[in-house]
Amino acid sequence: MDGGAQYNPRTVEEVFRDFKGRRAGMIRALTTDVEEFYQQCDPEKENLCLYGFPNEQWEVNLPAEEVPPELPEPALGINFARDGMQEKDWLSLVAVHSDAWLLSVAFYFGARFGFDKADRKRLFTMINDLPTIFEVVTGTAKKQTKEKSSVSNHSNSKSKSGSKARGSESGKYSKPQPKEEDEVLDEEEEDEHGDTLCGACGENYASDEFWICCDICEKWFHGKCVKITPARAEHIKQYKCPSCSNKRARP
C-alpha cells in the first residue's frame, strides 16, 4: 500500500492522473491478470483488499493498520465471497467496490487540497468521461456504445456478413475504417467498432490500431494489450483472451 504519504496530487490534473493510474491497475487485476488475482483472493486468508496504484500496478493485501488510514481504504474482505458465487458475479462485485474506492480517493485529495466547487465539478466530469471499472469488466460500456453509435468497417479482415464469424478467421480481428456515406445499410453489422472499448485497458480504439475479438467472451482488445500481432492473428483459428484462457473449472 502506498498510503499516499509520498504522493499527494494537488491539482485537478494530478488527481485525475492518479485516478487513471489506479483505475488501470485495478482493471488489469480484473481482466488481464484475473487468474493471478483470483488465486491471491483465497477465502482461507484474512480480510483482503484490492489496491490500485498510480503507476498502474495492483496488489491484494491486508488493510492499513493505522487508524485513521492515510487514504480511504478499499472494500474489506473481498476474498470471503470468492467461492460463494459465480466468478463473473464476484468480479463484478469487486469492480463496483473498486469504482467506489477510486472516487473516494480522488475526492479525498480534492478535499485535502481545497478544491472548490468548480474544481470538484471539473474533476468529476473528467472521471465520468471514462467507463467505470464495472462497465469494463462486465462489457456494459461496450453495449452502451453500441446503442449510441455504429461505425462501419470494410477492411479486408472483416467478414462481409458483418458477424464475428467464429468459425472463420476473418471476423475476429480488424482495423476500423472511416464510414462512407453510401454505406449506411450495415448499421447492425457495425456495432463492434467506433466507440468500442478495449477489454484490457478500457480505452477507445483508434482507427489505425490493430484489434482482435475474443471468440469466448466476445470482447474486443487492442492487439498490443494482449500481445497479438496482425501476423500472428492470421494463424489463430479461435482466439481466447487472457481472461478466458486462464479460466479453469471452479469447484
C-alpha positions as CSV (number, residue, x, y, z in Angstrom):
1,M,0.0,0.0,0.0
2,D,1.4,3.4,-0.9
3,G,-0.5,5.1,1.8
4,G,-0.4,8.4,-0.2
5,A,2.2,9.8,2.2
6,Q,4.9,10.2,-0.5
7,Y,2.4,11.0,-3.3
8,N,0.0,13.9,-2.9
9,P,-1.5,15.1,-6.2
10,R,-2.6,18.8,-5.6
11,T,-4.2,19.9,-8.9
12,V,-7.2,18.6,-10.7
13,E,-5.0,17.2,-13.5
14,E,-2.7,15.5,-11.0
15,V,-5.6,13.9,-9.2
16,F,-7.1,12.7,-12.5
17,R,-3.7,11.2,-13.5
18,D,-3.6,9.5,-10.1
19,F,-7.2,8.2,-10.7
20,K,-6.4,6.9,-14.2
21,G,-3.3,5.1,-12.9
22,R,-5.1,3.4,-10.1
23,R,-8.0,2.5,-12.4
24,A,-5.7,0.9,-15.0
25,G,-4.1,-1.2,-12.3
26,M,-7.4,-2.5,-11.0
27,I,-8.8,-3.1,-14.5
28,R,-5.7,-5.2,-15.2
29,A,-6.3,-7.3,-12.0
30,L,-9.9,-8.0,-13.0
31,T,-9.2,-8.7,-16.7
32,T,-5.7,-9.4,-18.0
33,D,-4.3,-10.7,-14.6
34,V,-7.6,-12.2,-13.5
35,E,-6.2,-15.7,-12.8
36,E,-3.4,-14.4,-10.6
37,F,-5.9,-12.1,-8.8
38,Y,-8.3,-15.0,-8.3
39,Q,-5.6,-17.1,-6.7
40,Q,-4.5,-14.4,-4.4
41,C,-8.0,-13.9,-3.0
42,D,-8.0,-17.2,-1.1
43,P,-11.1,-17.2,1.3
44,E,-8.9,-19.0,3.9
45,K,-6.8,-15.9,4.3
46,E,-7.7,-12.8,6.4
47,N,-9.7,-9.8,5.2
48,L,-8.1,-8.8,1.9
49,C,-8.4,-5.6,-0.2
50,L,-7.6,-4.8,-3.8
51,Y,-5.4,-1.8,-4.2
52,G,-4.7,0.1,-7.4
53,F,-1.6,2.3,-7.6
54,P,-0.8,5.5,-9.6
55,N,1.8,3.5,-11.6
56,E,-0.9,1.2,-13.0
57,Q,0.0,-1.7,-10.7
58,W,-2.3,-3.6,-8.4
59,E,-2.0,-5.5,-5.2
60,V,-4.1,-7.7,-3.0
61,N,-3.1,-7.1,0.6
62,L,-4.3,-6.6,4.2
63,P,-5.8,-3.2,5.0
64,A,-3.7,-0.5,6.6
65,E,-3.2,-0.9,10.3
66,E,-3.2,2.8,11.3
67,V,-6.5,4.4,12.3
68,P,-7.5,6.5,10.5
69,P,-5.5,5.5,7.4
70,E,-3.7,8.0,5.3
71,L,-6.1,7.3,2.4
72,P,-9.6,5.9,2.3
73,E,-9.5,2.1,2.3
74,P,-10.9,-0.3,-0.4
75,A,-13.7,-2.8,0.4
76,L,-12.6,-5.2,3.1
77,G,-12.8,-9.0,2.8
78,I,-13.3,-9.3,-1.0
79,N,-11.8,-12.8,-0.7
80,F,-14.5,-14.2,1.5
81,A,-17.2,-14.2,-1.2
82,R,-14.9,-15.6,-3.9
83,D,-16.2,-19.2,-3.8
84,G,-19.7,-18.4,-2.8
85,M,-20.8,-17.0,-6.1
86,Q,-20.2,-17.3,-9.8
87,E,-16.8,-15.9,-10.8
88,K,-18.1,-13.3,-13.1
89,D,-20.6,-12.1,-10.4
90,W,-17.8,-11.9,-7.9
91,L,-15.5,-10.0,-10.2
92,S,-18.4,-7.6,-11.0
93,L,-18.9,-7.1,-7.3
94,V,-15.2,-6.3,-6.7
95,A,-15.4,-3.9,-9.7
96,V,-18.3,-2.0,-8.2
97,H,-16.4,-1.6,-4.9
98,S,-13.3,-0.6,-6.8
99,D,-15.1,2.2,-8.6
100,A,-16.4,3.5,-5.2
101,W,-12.9,3.4,-3.8
102,L,-11.4,5.3,-6.7
103,L,-13.9,8.1,-6.3
104,S,-13.4,8.3,-2.6
105,V,-9.6,8.6,-3.1
106,A,-10.0,11.2,-5.8
107,F,-12.3,13.4,-3.7
108,Y,-10.2,12.8,-0.6
109,F,-7.4,14.6,-2.4
110,G,-9.8,17.2,-3.6
111,A,-11.0,17.9,0.0
112,R,-7.5,17.8,1.4
113,F,-6.1,20.3,-1.0
114,G,-9.0,22.6,-1.0
115,F,-10.7,22.1,-4.4
116,D,-13.6,24.5,-4.8
117,K,-16.9,23.7,-6.4
118,A,-15.7,24.4,-9.9
119,D,-12.6,22.1,-9.4
120,R,-14.7,19.3,-8.0
121,K,-17.1,19.5,-10.9
122,R,-14.2,19.5,-13.4
123,L,-12.6,16.5,-11.7
124,F,-15.8,14.6,-11.7
125,T,-16.5,15.4,-15.4
126,M,-13.1,14.1,-16.3
127,I,-13.6,11.0,-14.3
128,N,-17.1,10.5,-15.7
129,D,-15.8,10.6,-19.3
130,L,-14.1,7.2,-18.6
131,P,-16.1,4.0,-18.4
132,T,-16.2,2.6,-14.8
133,I,-14.3,-0.5,-13.9
134,F,-17.6,-2.3,-13.6
135,E,-18.6,-1.3,-17.2
136,V,-15.2,-2.5,-18.5
137,V,-15.3,-5.8,-16.6
138,T,-18.9,-6.7,-17.5
139,G,-18.8,-5.3,-21.0
140,T,-21.6,-2.8,-20.3
141,A,-19.5,0.0,-21.7
142,K,-19.3,-1.9,-25.0
143,K,-23.1,-2.4,-25.1
144,Q,-23.7,1.3,-24.3
145,T,-21.5,2.5,-27.2
146,K,-23.3,0.0,-29.5
147,E,-26.6,1.7,-28.8
148,K,-25.1,5.2,-29.3
149,S,-23.3,4.8,-32.5
150,S,-22.2,2.3,-35.1
151,V,-19.3,2.8,-37.4
152,S,-18.9,0.6,-40.5
153,N,-15.8,-1.5,-41.0
154,H,-14.9,-2.5,-44.5
155,S,-11.3,-3.6,-44.1
156,N,-10.1,-6.8,-45.7
157,S,-10.1,-8.7,-42.5
158,K,-13.8,-8.1,-41.7
159,S,-16.3,-10.7,-43.0
160,K,-18.9,-9.5,-45.4
161,S,-21.7,-10.8,-43.3
162,G,-20.7,-8.4,-40.5
163,S,-20.8,-11.2,-37.9
164,K,-17.8,-12.1,-35.8
165,A,-17.7,-15.4,-37.7
166,R,-16.2,-17.5,-35.0
167,G,-15.7,-20.4,-37.4
168,S,-13.6,-18.2,-39.8
169,E,-10.6,-16.0,-39.1
170,S,-12.0,-13.0,-40.9
171,G,-14.3,-11.5,-38.4
172,K,-12.4,-11.6,-35.1
173,Y,-9.7,-9.1,-35.8
174,S,-9.8,-5.9,-37.7
175,K,-8.9,-2.3,-38.2
176,P,-11.9,0.0,-38.1
177,Q,-12.1,2.3,-41.2
178,P,-13.9,5.6,-41.6
179,K,-17.6,5.4,-42.5
180,E,-18.6,6.4,-46.1
181,E,-22.0,8.0,-46.7
182,D,-23.2,5.4,-49.1
183,E,-22.6,2.5,-46.7
184,V,-25.3,3.2,-44.1
185,L,-27.2,0.0,-44.5
186,D,-24.9,-2.1,-42.3
187,E,-25.7,-0.5,-39.0
188,E,-26.4,-3.8,-37.3
189,E,-23.1,-5.1,-38.6
190,E,-21.1,-2.2,-37.4
191,D,-21.5,-2.4,-33.6
192,E,-18.1,-3.8,-32.9
193,H,-16.3,-0.6,-33.9
194,G,-16.2,3.1,-33.4
195,D,-16.5,3.8,-29.7
196,T,-16.0,0.1,-28.7
197,L,-13.7,-0.1,-25.7
198,C,-10.7,-2.4,-25.1
199,G,-11.5,-5.2,-22.7
200,A,-8.0,-4.9,-21.2
201,C,-7.3,-1.2,-20.8
202,G,-10.8,0.2,-21.2
203,E,-9.8,2.9,-23.7
204,N,-11.3,3.6,-27.1
205,Y,-9.9,2.1,-30.3
206,A,-8.0,4.3,-32.7
207,S,-8.7,3.8,-36.4
208,D,-5.0,3.0,-37.1
209,E,-4.7,0.3,-34.4
210,F,-5.0,-3.4,-34.8
211,W,-7.5,-5.1,-32.5
212,I,-8.9,-8.6,-32.0
213,C,-12.1,-10.1,-30.7
214,C,-12.2,-13.0,-28.2
215,D,-14.3,-15.9,-29.5
216,I,-15.4,-16.8,-26.0
217,C,-16.4,-13.6,-24.2
218,E,-16.7,-11.6,-27.4
219,K,-14.8,-8.6,-26.0
220,W,-12.5,-6.6,-28.3
221,F,-8.9,-5.9,-27.4
222,H,-6.1,-3.8,-28.7
223,G,-3.6,-6.2,-30.2
224,K,-0.8,-4.6,-28.2
225,C,-2.7,-5.0,-24.9
226,V,-2.9,-8.8,-25.4
227,K,0.4,-9.1,-27.2
228,I,-1.1,-10.3,-30.5
229,T,0.2,-9.0,-33.8
230,P,-1.7,-9.0,-37.1
231,A,0.7,-11.6,-38.5
232,R,0.1,-13.9,-35.5
233,A,-3.6,-13.4,-35.6
234,E,-3.7,-14.7,-39.2
235,H,-2.8,-18.2,-37.8
236,I,-5.3,-18.2,-34.9
237,K,-8.4,-20.2,-35.6
238,Q,-10.1,-19.4,-32.3
239,Y,-8.7,-16.6,-30.2
240,K,-9.1,-16.6,-26.4
241,C,-8.3,-13.5,-24.4
242,P,-6.0,-13.9,-21.3
243,S,-9.0,-14.0,-19.0
244,C,-10.8,-16.8,-20.9
245,S,-7.5,-18.7,-21.5
246,N,-6.8,-18.7,-17.8
247,K,-10.2,-19.8,-16.7
248,R,-10.4,-23.2,-15.2
249,A,-13.3,-25.2,-13.9
250,R,-14.1,-23.8,-10.4
251,P,-15.2,-26.2,-7.6
